[in-house]
């Protein structure tokens, strides 16, 4: 069975959120609001939301693996940032979008990597189209990209070894699902 990386990312994020739900920060909405928080928990599940992004963007698995790496890096760089059901959709969407924006800006990140990840996705979307895919406004998407870059400390390079580790983790999640 093909590993749908977007599905495994949703599974991992949902597991993290569930483990943090008893945390006072995630239950007390006034304490830890971020730019990624929505006023309400989205009606669409995280899996369905990432499936929507996959369906309408047509991006490769590598785009989703890199998004997963960015999510992990964002959380590691910002220990006070708590992943919740109020912000997980925008975090997941925005990391895919950041990766897409890098690709479409012709930034040659892959040249230093021995593994040539296809950074030029076949489907090019400007932010206006990508905002529609994600169900948010263009100004909001542009702001979220800025905040993401700041939270990532502009560290967007993922070397081939780390990429391989994230790919293995997502494949492991897929095998757990099949058992």
OpenMM code with the backbone's topology and positions (N, CA, C; nanometers):
from openmm import Vec3, app, unit

residues = "UNK UNK UNK UNK UNK UNK UNK UNK UNK UNK UNK UNK UNK UNK UNK UNK UNK UNK UNK UNK UNK UNK UNK UNK UNK UNK UNK UNK UNK UNK UNK UNK UNK UNK UNK UNK UNK UNK UNK UNK UNK UNK UNK UNK UNK UNK UNK UNK UNK UNK UNK UNK UNK UNK UNK UNK UNK UNK UNK UNK UNK UNK UNK UNK UNK UNK UNK UNK UNK UNK UNK UNK UNK UNK UNK UNK UNK UNK UNK UNK UNK UNK UNK UNK UNK UNK UNK UNK UNK UNK UNK UNK UNK UNK UNK UNK UNK UNK UNK UNK UNK UNK UNK UNK UNK UNK UNK UNK UNK UNK UNK UNK UNK UNK UNK UNK UNK UNK UNK UNK UNK UNK UNK UNK UNK UNK UNK UNK UNK UNK UNK UNK UNK UNK UNK UNK UNK UNK UNK UNK UNK UNK UNK UNK UNK UNK UNK UNK UNK UNK UNK UNK UNK UNK UNK UNK UNK UNK UNK UNK UNK UNK UNK UNK UNK UNK UNK UNK UNK UNK UNK UNK UNK UNK UNK UNK UNK UNK UNK".split()
positions = [
    Vec3(0.0845, -0.1199, 0.0000),
    Vec3(0.0000, 0.0000, 0.0000),
    Vec3(0.0880, 0.1248, 0.0000),
    Vec3(0.0537, 0.2202, -0.0874),
    Vec3(0.1294, 0.3451, -0.0956),
    Vec3(0.1125, 0.4233, 0.0344),
    Vec3(0.2211, 0.4806, 0.0789),
    Vec3(0.2181, 0.5615, 0.2002),
    Vec3(0.1734, 0.7024, 0.1637),
    Vec3(0.0550, 0.7417, 0.2074),
    Vec3(0.0083, 0.8786, 0.1855),
    Vec3(0.0657, 0.9634, 0.2990),
    Vec3(0.1718, 1.0335, 0.2682),
    Vec3(0.2422, 1.1073, 0.3738),
    Vec3(0.1537, 1.2090, 0.4442),
    Vec3(0.0645, 1.2733, 0.3704),
    Vec3(-0.0246, 1.3694, 0.4335),
    Vec3(-0.1097, 1.3012, 0.5410),
    Vec3(-0.1490, 1.1777, 0.5141),
    Vec3(-0.2313, 1.1043, 0.6107),
    Vec3(-0.1503, 1.0700, 0.7366),
    Vec3(-0.0249, 1.0335, 0.7165),
    Vec3(0.0604, 0.9993, 0.8312),
    Vec3(0.0937, 1.1242, 0.9129),
    Vec3(0.1128, 1.2370, 0.8440),
    Vec3(0.1377, 1.3629, 0.9156),
    Vec3(0.0177, 1.3956, 1.0029),
    Vec3(-0.1019, 1.3816, 0.9487),
    Vec3(-0.2236, 1.4076, 1.0270),
    Vec3(-0.2304, 1.3159, 1.1483),
    Vec3(-0.1968, 1.1890, 1.1297),
    Vec3(-0.1994, 1.0933, 1.2410),
    Vec3(-0.1032, 1.1348, 1.3515),
    Vec3(0.0188, 1.1714, 1.3131),
    Vec3(0.1189, 1.2126, 1.4123),
    Vec3(0.0723, 1.3395, 1.4846),
    Vec3(0.0256, 1.4390, 1.4095),
    Vec3(-0.0179, 1.5650, 1.4715),
    Vec3(-0.1372, 1.5425, 1.5638),
    Vec3(-0.2316, 1.4593, 1.5204),
    Vec3(-0.3480, 1.4304, 1.6059),
    Vec3(-0.3056, 1.3607, 1.7349),
    Vec3(-0.2064, 1.2737, 1.7261),
    Vec3(-0.1558, 1.2051, 1.8448),
    Vec3(-0.0899, 1.3047, 1.9414),
    Vec3(-0.0132, 1.3968, 1.8866),
    Vec3(0.0522, 1.4995, 1.9695),
    Vec3(-0.0534, 1.5862, 2.0369),
    Vec3(-0.1520, 1.6283, 1.9610),
    Vec3(-0.2581, 1.7132, 2.0160),
    Vec3(-0.3318, 1.6415, 2.1274),
    Vec3(-0.3651, 1.5162, 2.1049),
    Vec3(-0.4378, 1.4387, 2.2057),
    Vec3(-0.3565, 1.4269, 2.3349),
    Vec3(-0.2260, 1.4077, 2.3213),
    Vec3(-0.1424, 1.3946, 2.4412),
    Vec3(-0.1303, 1.5272, 2.5167),
    Vec3(-0.1536, 1.6376, 2.4477),
    Vec3(-0.1420, 1.7690, 2.5121),
    Vec3(-0.2761, 1.8262, 2.5566),
    Vec3(-0.3866, 1.7599, 2.5229),
    Vec3(-0.5183, 1.8150, 2.5520),
    Vec3(-0.5419, 1.8430, 2.6997),
    Vec3(-0.4810, 1.7681, 2.7868),
    Vec3(-0.5019, 1.7911, 2.9297),
    Vec3(-0.4170, 1.9079, 2.9811),
    Vec3(-0.3248, 1.9525, 2.8984),
    Vec3(-0.2387, 2.0648, 2.9344),
    Vec3(-0.3247, 2.1906, 2.9527),
    Vec3(-0.2988, 2.2657, 3.0574),
    Vec3(-0.3779, 2.3860, 3.0843),
    Vec3(-0.3647, 2.4874, 2.9716),
    Vec3(-0.2511, 2.4894, 2.9047),
    Vec3(-0.2295, 2.5856, 2.7975),
    Vec3(-0.3233, 2.5583, 2.6810),
    Vec3(-0.3409, 2.4330, 2.6445),
    Vec3(-0.4255, 2.4028, 2.5302),
    Vec3(-0.5737, 2.4097, 2.5655),
    Vec3(-0.6068, 2.3960, 2.6925),
    Vec3(-0.7475, 2.4057, 2.7296),
    Vec3(-0.7860, 2.5492, 2.7645),
    Vec3(-0.6915, 2.6294, 2.8082),
    Vec3(-0.7190, 2.7687, 2.8391),
    Vec3(-0.6839, 2.8528, 2.7173),
    Vec3(-0.7816, 2.8787, 2.6327),
    Vec3(-0.7586, 2.9433, 2.5037),
    Vec3(-0.6986, 3.0832, 2.5163),
    Vec3(-0.7201, 3.1532, 2.6263),
    Vec3(-0.6701, 3.2886, 2.6382),
    Vec3(-0.5213, 3.2973, 2.6661),
    Vec3(-0.4587, 3.1897, 2.7072),
    Vec3(-0.3198, 3.1942, 2.7512),
    Vec3(-0.2211, 3.1814, 2.6363),
    Vec3(-0.2459, 3.0920, 2.5426),
    Vec3(-0.1432, 3.0570, 2.4439),
    Vec3(-0.1856, 3.0795, 2.2997),
    Vec3(-0.2619, 3.1829, 2.2726),
    Vec3(-0.3021, 3.2068, 2.1350),
    Vec3(-0.1817, 3.2393, 2.0485),
    Vec3(-0.1826, 3.1867, 1.9273),
    Vec3(-0.0769, 3.2154, 1.8304),
    Vec3(-0.1432, 3.2724, 1.7054),
    Vec3(-0.0624, 3.3169, 1.6128),
    Vec3(-0.1138, 3.3675, 1.4857),
    Vec3(-0.1809, 3.2572, 1.4054),
    Vec3(-0.1560, 3.1338, 1.4405),
    Vec3(-0.2106, 3.0197, 1.3670),
    Vec3(-0.3440, 2.9725, 1.4230),
    Vec3(-0.3823, 3.0211, 1.5408),
    Vec3(-0.5053, 2.9753, 1.6043),
    Vec3(-0.6290, 3.0310, 1.5351),
    Vec3(-0.7267, 2.9431, 1.5157),
    Vec3(-0.8565, 2.9871, 1.4649),
    Vec3(-0.9478, 3.0086, 1.5851),
    Vec3(-1.0547, 3.0816, 1.5640),
    Vec3(-1.1484, 3.1100, 1.6730),
    Vec3(-1.2197, 2.9834, 1.7191),
    Vec3(-1.2423, 2.8919, 1.6268),
    Vec3(-1.3116, 2.7669, 1.6571),
    Vec3(-1.2314, 2.6505, 1.6009),
    Vec3(-1.2567, 2.5326, 1.6541),
    Vec3(-1.1961, 2.4125, 1.5984),
    Vec3(-1.2582, 2.3924, 1.4605),
    Vec3(-1.1763, 2.3770, 1.3570),
    Vec3(-1.2316, 2.3586, 1.2219),
    Vec3(-1.3249, 2.2378, 1.2148),
    Vec3(-1.4299, 2.2522, 1.1348),
    Vec3(-1.5286, 2.1451, 1.1198),
    Vec3(-1.4706, 2.0260, 1.0439),
    Vec3(-1.3728, 2.0489, 0.9599),
    Vec3(-1.3114, 1.9429, 0.8815),
    Vec3(-1.1979, 1.8790, 0.9631),
    Vec3(-1.1869, 1.7477, 0.9577),
    Vec3(-1.0791, 1.6804, 1.0299),
    Vec3(-0.9447, 1.7173, 0.9680),
    Vec3(-0.8396, 1.7030, 1.0454),
    Vec3(-0.7062, 1.7328, 0.9952),
    Vec3(-0.6719, 1.6418, 0.8769),
    Vec3(-0.7075, 1.5150, 0.8859),
    Vec3(-0.6828, 1.4216, 0.7752),
    Vec3(-0.7544, 1.4658, 0.6481),
    Vec3(-0.8810, 1.5031, 0.6620),
    Vec3(-0.9568, 1.5470, 0.5449),
    Vec3(-0.9020, 1.6775, 0.4886),
    Vec3(-0.8547, 1.7638, 0.5760),
    Vec3(-0.7987, 1.8924, 0.5332),
    Vec3(-0.6689, 1.8708, 0.4548),
    Vec3(-0.5809, 1.7872, 0.5074),
    Vec3(-0.4562, 1.7599, 0.4356),
    Vec3(-0.4832, 1.6813, 0.3078),
    Vec3(-0.5861, 1.5970, 0.3081),
    Vec3(-0.6245, 1.5256, 0.1856),
    Vec3(-0.6717, 1.6252, 0.0798),
    Vec3(-0.7431, 1.7263, 0.1233),
    Vec3(-0.7894, 1.8321, 0.0320),
    Vec3(-0.6695, 1.9036, -0.0308),
    Vec3(-0.5714, 1.9373, 0.0516),
    Vec3(-0.4522, 2.0043, 0.0006),
    Vec3(-0.3810, 1.9143, -0.0999),
    Vec3(-0.3686, 1.7862, -0.0652),
    Vec3(-0.3046, 1.6903, -0.1556),
    Vec3(-0.3810, 1.6808, -0.2872),
    Vec3(-0.5126, 1.6712, -0.2789),
    Vec3(-0.5950, 1.6531, -0.3981),
    Vec3(-0.5870, 1.7747, -0.4913),
    Vec3(-0.6006, 1.8950, -0.4355),
    Vec3(-0.6063, 2.0140, -0.5200),
    Vec3(-0.4690, 2.0679, -0.5590),
    Vec3(-0.3663, 2.0353, -0.4814),
    Vec3(-0.2334, 2.0857, -0.5164),
    Vec3(-0.1595, 1.9880, -0.6072),
    Vec3(-0.1798, 1.8591, -0.5844),
    Vec3(-0.1086, 1.7591, -0.6625),
    Vec3(0.0399, 1.7543, -0.6318),
    Vec3(0.0794, 1.8078, -0.5166),
    Vec3(0.2219, 1.8103, -0.4819),
    Vec3(0.2728, 1.6701, -0.4520),
    Vec3(0.4001, 1.6531, -0.4723),
    Vec3(0.4630, 1.5233, -0.4524),
    Vec3(0.4751, 1.4898, -0.3039),
    Vec3(0.5055, 1.3637, -0.2774),
    Vec3(0.5276, 1.3201, -0.1397),
    Vec3(0.6405, 1.3985, -0.0738),
    Vec3(0.7428, 1.4342, -0.1510),
    Vec3(0.8566, 1.5063, -0.0923),
    Vec3(0.8134, 1.6392, -0.0335),
    Vec3(0.7143, 1.7026, -0.0927),
    Vec3(0.6634, 1.8291, -0.0402),
    Vec3(0.6039, 1.8071, 0.0991),
    Vec3(0.5319, 1.6979, 0.1171),
    Vec3(0.4706, 1.6693, 0.2459),
    Vec3(0.5740, 1.6243, 0.3493),
    Vec3(0.6742, 1.5520, 0.3056),
    Vec3(0.7817, 1.5120, 0.3981),
    Vec3(0.8538, 1.6369, 0.4491),
    Vec3(0.8837, 1.7292, 0.3591),
    Vec3(0.9495, 1.8531, 0.4008),
    Vec3(0.8592, 1.9358, 0.4923),
    Vec3(0.7298, 1.9367, 0.4651),
    Vec3(0.6363, 2.0066, 0.5532),
    Vec3(0.6416, 1.9465, 0.6937),
    Vec3(0.6477, 1.8146, 0.7012),
    Vec3(0.6583, 1.7458, 0.8303),
    Vec3(0.7865, 1.7867, 0.9024),
    Vec3(0.8957, 1.7955, 0.8270),
    Vec3(1.0233, 1.8395, 0.8857),
    Vec3(1.0120, 1.9813, 0.9379),
    Vec3(0.9439, 2.0687, 0.8642),
    Vec3(0.9277, 2.2072, 0.9079),
    Vec3(0.8409, 2.2164, 1.0334),
    Vec3(0.7365, 2.1351, 1.0394),
    Vec3(0.6511, 2.1345, 1.1589),
    Vec3(0.7336, 2.0935, 1.2801),
    Vec3(0.8110, 1.9875, 1.2656),
    Vec3(0.8947, 1.9412, 1.3761),
    Vec3(0.9962, 2.0485, 1.4157),
    Vec3(1.0588, 2.1096, 1.3183),
    Vec3(1.1571, 2.2148, 1.3459),
    Vec3(1.0924, 2.3334, 1.4158),
    Vec3(0.9732, 2.3717, 1.3707),
    Vec3(0.9018, 2.4824, 1.4330),
    Vec3(0.8767, 2.4529, 1.5808),
    Vec3(0.8316, 2.3319, 1.6097),
    Vec3(0.8032, 2.2942, 1.7486),
    Vec3(0.9308, 2.2835, 1.8321),
    Vec3(1.0394, 2.2335, 1.7738),
    Vec3(1.1664, 2.2236, 1.8458),
    Vec3(1.2265, 2.3613, 1.8729),
    Vec3(1.2162, 2.4521, 1.7759),
    Vec3(1.2725, 2.5866, 1.7916),
    Vec3(1.1931, 2.6733, 1.8876),
    Vec3(1.0695, 2.6371, 1.9134),
    Vec3(0.9787, 2.7199, 1.9931),
    Vec3(0.9085, 2.6343, 2.0970),
    Vec3(0.9795, 2.6009, 2.2065),
    Vec3(0.9217, 2.5089, 2.3057),
    Vec3(0.7904, 2.5580, 2.3670),
    Vec3(0.7658, 2.6869, 2.3653),
    Vec3(0.6407, 2.7402, 2.4192),
    Vec3(0.5247, 2.7306, 2.3223),
    Vec3(0.5536, 2.6939, 2.1988),
    Vec3(0.4489, 2.6805, 2.0982),
    Vec3(0.3804, 2.5463, 2.1181),
    Vec3(0.2521, 2.5493, 2.1435),
    Vec3(0.1754, 2.4272, 2.1688),
    Vec3(0.0860, 2.3981, 2.0485),
    Vec3(0.0982, 2.2799, 1.9957),
    Vec3(0.0130, 2.2360, 1.8863),
    Vec3(-0.1233, 2.1996, 1.9437),
    Vec3(-0.2289, 2.2594, 1.8886),
    Vec3(-0.3650, 2.2337, 1.9364),
    Vec3(-0.4575, 2.2069, 1.8186),
    Vec3(-0.5794, 2.1659, 1.8499),
    Vec3(-0.6766, 2.1467, 1.7429),
    Vec3(-0.7231, 2.2799, 1.6849),
    Vec3(-0.6878, 2.3915, 1.7505),
    Vec3(-0.7196, 2.5238, 1.6983),
    Vec3(-0.6167, 2.5733, 1.5964),
    Vec3(-0.4955, 2.5186, 1.5996),
    Vec3(-0.3923, 2.5686, 1.5085),
    Vec3(-0.3318, 2.4627, 1.4155),
    Vec3(-0.3629, 2.3368, 1.4359),
    Vec3(-0.2975, 2.2300, 1.3593),
    Vec3(-0.3262, 2.2375, 1.2091),
    Vec3(-0.4474, 2.2775, 1.1712),
    Vec3(-0.4809, 2.2854, 1.0292),
    Vec3(-0.3955, 2.3917, 0.9606),
    Vec3(-0.3881, 2.5077, 1.0225),
    Vec3(-0.3105, 2.6170, 0.9622),
    Vec3(-0.1612, 2.5871, 0.9635),
    Vec3(-0.1147, 2.5183, 1.0675),
    Vec3(0.0272, 2.4806, 1.0709),
    Vec3(0.0563, 2.3834, 0.9561),
    Vec3(-0.0245, 2.2784, 0.9449),
    Vec3(-0.0033, 2.1797, 0.8385),
    Vec3(-0.0113, 2.2417, 0.7008),
    Vec3(-0.1132, 2.3231, 0.6781),
    Vec3(-0.1314, 2.3888, 0.5489),
    Vec3(-0.0161, 2.4831, 0.5187),
    Vec3(0.0213, 2.5607, 0.6172),
    Vec3(0.1229, 2.6627, 0.5940),
    Vec3(0.2604, 2.6030, 0.5663),
    Vec3(0.2921, 2.4917, 0.6293),
    Vec3(0.4219, 2.4303, 0.6036),
    Vec3(0.4294, 2.3764, 0.4607),
    Vec3(0.3184, 2.3221, 0.4107),
    Vec3(0.3158, 2.2794, 0.2704),
    Vec3(0.3294, 2.4016, 0.1806),
    Vec3(0.2601, 2.5090, 0.2183),
    Vec3(0.2646, 2.6315, 0.1394),
    Vec3(0.4039, 2.6933, 0.1392),
    Vec3(0.4713, 2.6955, 0.2535),
    Vec3(0.6077, 2.7491, 0.2613),
    Vec3(0.6983, 2.6704, 0.1673),
    Vec3(0.6869, 2.5400, 0.1714),
    Vec3(0.7684, 2.4560, 0.0842),
    Vec3(0.7379, 2.4872, -0.0623),
    Vec3(0.6106, 2.5040, -0.0940),
    Vec3(0.5699, 2.5374, -0.2297),
    Vec3(0.6254, 2.6731, -0.2717),
    Vec3(0.6196, 2.7711, -0.1823),
    Vec3(0.6694, 2.9054, -0.2141),
    Vec3(0.8183, 2.9038, -0.2407),
    Vec3(0.8908, 2.8262, -0.1624),
    Vec3(1.0349, 2.8142, -0.1832),
    Vec3(1.0608, 2.7555, -0.3208),
    Vec3(0.9862, 2.6510, -0.3532),
    Vec3(1.0035, 2.5857, -0.4827),
    Vec3(0.9791, 2.6829, -0.5966),
    Vec3(0.8711, 2.7586, -0.5849),
    Vec3(0.8297, 2.8442, -0.6942),
    Vec3(0.9119, 2.9719, -0.7034),
    Vec3(0.9871, 3.0052, -0.5987),
    Vec3(1.0746, 3.1222, -0.6028),
    Vec3(1.2094, 3.0872, -0.6634),
    Vec3(1.2229, 2.9605, -0.7037),
    Vec3(1.3476, 2.9123, -0.7637),
    Vec3(1.4665, 2.9266, -0.6699),
    Vec3(1.4424, 2.9093, -0.5422),
    Vec3(1.5522, 2.9084, -0.4466),
    Vec3(1.6166, 2.7716, -0.4560),
    Vec3(1.7443, 2.7678, -0.4814),
    Vec3(1.8116, 2.6409, -0.5042),
    Vec3(1.8646, 2.5847, -0.3730),
    Vec3(1.7751, 2.5312, -0.2927),
    Vec3(1.8135, 2.4727, -0.1652),
    Vec3(1.8747, 2.3350, -0.1887),
    Vec3(1.8263, 2.2658, -0.2904),
    Vec3(1.8667, 2.1271, -0.3091),
    Vec3(2.0083, 2.1121, -0.3626),
    Vec3(2.0695, 2.2190, -0.4096),
    Vec3(2.2008, 2.2040, -0.4716),
    Vec3(2.3059, 2.1538, -0.3736),
    Vec3(2.2889, 2.1825, -0.2452),
    Vec3(2.3860, 2.1373, -0.1462),
    Vec3(2.3567, 1.9953, -0.0990),
    Vec3(2.2440, 1.9417, -0.1410),
    Vec3(2.2041, 1.8093, -0.0952),
    Vec3(2.2398, 1.7040, -0.1987),
    Vec3(2.3022, 1.5959, -0.1545),
    Vec3(2.3322, 1.4897, -0.2499),
    Vec3(2.2064, 1.4229, -0.3042),
    Vec3(2.0990, 1.4306, -0.2279),
    Vec3(1.9744, 1.3732, -0.2755),
    Vec3(1.8958, 1.4831, -0.3454),
    Vec3(1.8687, 1.4659, -0.4702),
    Vec3(1.8001, 1.5690, -0.5468),
    Vec3(1.6491, 1.5549, -0.5322),
    Vec3(1.5960, 1.6253, -0.4328),
    Vec3(1.4509, 1.6294, -0.4166),
    Vec3(1.3983, 1.7252, -0.5219),
    Vec3(1.2902, 1.6895, -0.5838),
    Vec3(1.2355, 1.7752, -0.6880),
    Vec3(1.1724, 1.8978, -0.6242),
    Vec3(1.2471, 2.0074, -0.6227),
    Vec3(1.1973, 2.1304, -0.5642),
    Vec3(1.1114, 2.2095, -0.6601),
    Vec3(1.0996, 2.1664, -0.7814),
    Vec3(1.0152, 2.2355, -0.8785),
    Vec3(0.8934, 2.1487, -0.9034),
    Vec3(0.7935, 2.1667, -0.8208),
    Vec3(0.6714, 2.0890, -0.8364),
    Vec3(0.6091, 2.1201, -0.9712),
    Vec3(0.5449, 2.0219, -1.0303),
    Vec3(0.4828, 2.0413, -1.1607),
    Vec3(0.3670, 2.1411, -1.1543),
    Vec3(0.2966, 2.1426, -1.0422),
    Vec3(0.1830, 2.2330, -1.0276),
    Vec3(0.2269, 2.3603, -0.9581),
    Vec3(0.2200, 2.4705, -1.0288),
    Vec3(0.2571, 2.5985, -0.9704),
    Vec3(0.1300, 2.6724, -0.9318),
    Vec3(0.1244, 2.7165, -0.8078),
    Vec3(0.0130, 2.7981, -0.7618),
    Vec3(0.0692, 2.9230, -0.6968),
    Vec3(0.0122, 3.0371, -0.7311),
    Vec3(0.0509, 3.1554, -0.6565),
    Vec3(-0.0251, 3.1521, -0.5237),
    Vec3(0.0078, 3.2413, -0.4336),
    Vec3(-0.0519, 3.2368, -0.3005),
    Vec3(-0.2032, 3.2571, -0.3030),
    Vec3(-0.2557, 3.3309, -0.4007),
    Vec3(-0.4006, 3.3523, -0.4073),
    Vec3(-0.4731, 3.2194, -0.4300),
    Vec3(-0.4225, 3.1380, -0.5212),
    Vec3(-0.4835, 3.0074, -0.5480),
    Vec3(-0.4631, 2.9158, -0.4276),
    Vec3(-0.3422, 2.9171, -0.3726),
    Vec3(-0.3150, 2.8290, -0.2590),
    Vec3(-0.3992, 2.8677, -0.1378),
    Vec3(-0.4256, 2.9968, -0.1186),
    Vec3(-0.5124, 3.0409, -0.0091),
    Vec3(-0.6529, 2.9838, -0.0276),
    Vec3(-0.7025, 2.9835, -0.1512),
    Vec3(-0.8349, 2.9250, -0.1770),
    Vec3(-0.8356, 2.7761, -0.1463),
    Vec3(-0.7285, 2.7057, -0.1838),
    Vec3(-0.7199, 2.5627, -0.1540),
    Vec3(-0.7280, 2.5405, -0.0030),
    Vec3(-0.6588, 2.6251, 0.0735),
    Vec3(-0.6571, 2.6111, 0.2187),
    Vec3(-0.7756, 2.6728, 0.2906),
    Vec3(-0.8588, 2.7468, 0.2172),
    Vec3(-0.9775, 2.8061, 0.2779),
    Vec3(-0.9473, 2.9258, 0.3681),
    Vec3(-0.8378, 2.9961, 0.3396),
    Vec3(-0.8066, 3.1171, 0.4162),
    Vec3(-0.7840, 3.2319, 0.3176),
    Vec3(-0.7823, 3.3545, 0.3699),
    Vec3(-0.7644, 3.4707, 0.2831),
    Vec3(-0.6175, 3.4851, 0.2428),
    Vec3(-0.5952, 3.5533, 0.1321),
    Vec3(-0.4592, 3.5775, 0.0860),
    Vec3(-0.3780, 3.6586, 0.1873),
    Vec3(-0.4322, 3.7680, 0.2438),
    Vec3(-0.3529, 3.8411, 0.3443),
    Vec3(-0.3160, 3.7544, 0.4651),
    Vec3(-0.4090, 3.6673, 0.5058),
    Vec3(-0.3800, 3.5788, 0.6186),
    Vec3(-0.2687, 3.4802, 0.5830),
    Vec3(-0.2747, 3.4227, 0.4642),
    Vec3(-0.1706, 3.3300, 0.4208),
    Vec3(-0.0346, 3.3996, 0.4169),
    Vec3(-0.0308, 3.5201, 0.3628),
    Vec3(0.0956, 3.5936, 0.3548),
    Vec3(0.1529, 3.6204, 0.4940),
    Vec3(0.0662, 3.6570, 0.5890),
    Vec3(0.1129, 3.6789, 0.7266),
    Vec3(0.1608, 3.5494, 0.7909),
    Vec3(0.0879, 3.4410, 0.7687),
    Vec3(0.1282, 3.3129, 0.8263),
    Vec3(0.2634, 3.2674, 0.7715),
    Vec3(0.2889, 3.2950, 0.6443),
    Vec3(0.4199, 3.2617, 0.5877),
    Vec3(0.5306, 3.3387, 0.6586),
    Vec3(0.5068, 3.4659, 0.6838),
    Vec3(0.6076, 3.5480, 0.7537),
    Vec3(0.6316, 3.4936, 0.8940),
    Vec3(0.5236, 3.4670, 0.9669),
    Vec3(0.5377, 3.4136, 1.1036),
    Vec3(0.6088, 3.2783, 1.1030),
    Vec3(0.5769, 3.1968, 1.0041),
    Vec3(0.6410, 3.0658, 0.9947),
    Vec3(0.7909, 3.0806, 0.9739),
    Vec3(0.8286, 3.1668, 0.8822),
    Vec3(0.9718, 3.1883, 0.8574),
    Vec3(1.0426, 3.2376, 0.9832),
    Vec3(0.9766, 3.3243, 1.0585),
    Vec3(1.0362, 3.3724, 1.1843),
    Vec3(1.0482, 3.2589, 1.2857),
    Vec3(0.9429, 3.1783, 1.3001),
    Vec3(0.9467, 3.0672, 1.3953),
    Vec3(1.0480, 2.9613, 1.3542),
    Vec3(1.0696, 2.9473, 1.2241),
    Vec3(1.1698, 2.8523, 1.1750),
    Vec3(1.3096, 2.9130, 1.1756),
    Vec3(1.3167, 3.0405, 1.2142),
    Vec3(1.4438, 3.1145, 1.2149),
    Vec3(1.5083, 3.1122, 1.0763),
    Vec3(1.4240, 3.1122, 0.9746),
    Vec3(1.4669, 3.1096, 0.8343),
    Vec3(1.5513, 2.9871, 0.8019),
    Vec3(1.5428, 2.8821, 0.8832),
    Vec3(1.6174, 2.7581, 0.8609),
    Vec3(1.5300, 2.6629, 0.7799),
    Vec3(1.5443, 2.6676, 0.6497),
    Vec3(1.4592, 2.5884, 0.5620),
    Vec3(1.5296, 2.4683, 0.5009),
    Vec3(1.6585, 2.4642, 0.5110),
    Vec3(1.7340, 2.3540, 0.4519),
    Vec3(1.7137, 2.2261, 0.5326),
    Vec3(1.6827, 2.1187, 0.4641),
    Vec3(1.6704, 1.9861, 0.5247),
    Vec3(1.7658, 1.8957, 0.4477),
    Vec3(1.8700, 1.8482, 0.5165),
    Vec3(1.9667, 1.7642, 0.4449),
    Vec3(1.9075, 1.6263, 0.4167),
    Vec3(1.9737, 1.5539, 0.3295),
    Vec3(1.9201, 1.4260, 0.2835),
    Vec3(1.9072, 1.3244, 0.3963),
    Vec3(1.9985, 1.3278, 0.4917),
    Vec3(1.9927, 1.2331, 0.6038),
    Vec3(1.8681, 1.2587, 0.6890),
    Vec3(1.8434, 1.3854, 0.7194),
    Vec3(1.7261, 1.4212, 0.7985),
    Vec3(1.5975, 1.3938, 0.7201),
    Vec3(1.5997, 1.4236, 0.5918),
    Vec3(1.4847, 1.3944, 0.5057),
    Vec3(1.4533, 1.2449, 0.5107),
    Vec3(1.5554, 1.1621, 0.5017),
    Vec3(1.5379, 1.0179, 0.5058),
    Vec3(1.4774, 0.9741, 0.6396),
    Vec3(1.5218, 1.0346, 0.7503),
    Vec3(1.4667, 1.0008, 0.8822),
    Vec3(1.3185, 1.0356, 0.8921),
    Vec3(1.2809, 1.1520, 0.8397),
    Vec3(1.1393, 1.1900, 0.8417),
    Vec3(1.0570, 1.0978, 0.7526),
    Vec3(1.1124, 1.0587, 0.6388),
    Vec3(1.0435, 0.9651, 0.5497),
    Vec3(1.0223, 0.8313, 0.6202),
    Vec3(1.1252, 0.7829, 0.6885),
    Vec3(1.1138, 0.6562, 0.7631),
    Vec3(1.0070, 0.6661, 0.8715),
    Vec3(1.0047, 0.7780, 0.9438),
    Vec3(0.9055, 0.7964, 1.0501),
    Vec3(0.7637, 0.7916, 0.9924),
    Vec3(0.7420, 0.8562, 0.8809),
    Vec3(0.6092, 0.8551, 0.8201),
    Vec3(0.5737, 0.7167, 0.7666),
    Vec3(0.6700, 0.6456, 0.7120),
    Vec3(0.6449, 0.5090, 0.6653),
    Vec3(0.6157, 0.4157, 0.7825),
    Vec3(0.6831, 0.4373, 0.8945),
    Vec3(0.6578, 0.3586, 1.0145),
    Vec3(0.5148, 0.3814, 1.0635),
    Vec3(0.4693, 0.5059, 1.0588),
    Vec3(0.3313, 0.5360, 1.0962),
    Vec3(0.2337, 0.4632, 1.0043),
    Vec3(0.2691, 0.4529, 0.8773),
    Vec3(0.1842, 0.3832, 0.7802),
    Vec3(0.1779, 0.2341, 0.8144),
    Vec3(0.2910, 0.1750, 0.8523),
    Vec3(0.2933, 0.0327, 0.8864),
    Vec3(0.2123, 0.0070, 1.0142),
    Vec3(0.2186, 0.0976, 1.1105),
    Vec3(0.1397, 0.0823, 1.2331),
    Vec3(-0.0086, 0.0835, 1.2016),
    Vec3(-0.0480, 0.1669, 1.1050),
    Vec3(-0.1886, 0.1765, 1.0658),
    Vec3(-0.2356, 0.0472, 1.0024),
    Vec3(-0.1494, -0.0174, 0.9241),
    Vec3(-0.1874, -0.1382, 0.8519),
    Vec3(-0.1976, -0.2604, 0.9424),
    Vec3(-0.1313, -0.2575, 1.0578),
    Vec3(-0.1292, -0.3733, 1.1467),
    Vec3(-0.2582, -0.3851, 1.2242),
] * unit.nanometer
topology = app.Topology()
chain = topology.addChain("A")
for resn in residues:
    res = topology.addResidue(resn, chain)
    for name in ("N", "CA", "C"):
        topology.addAtom(name, app.Element.getBySymbol(name[0]), res)
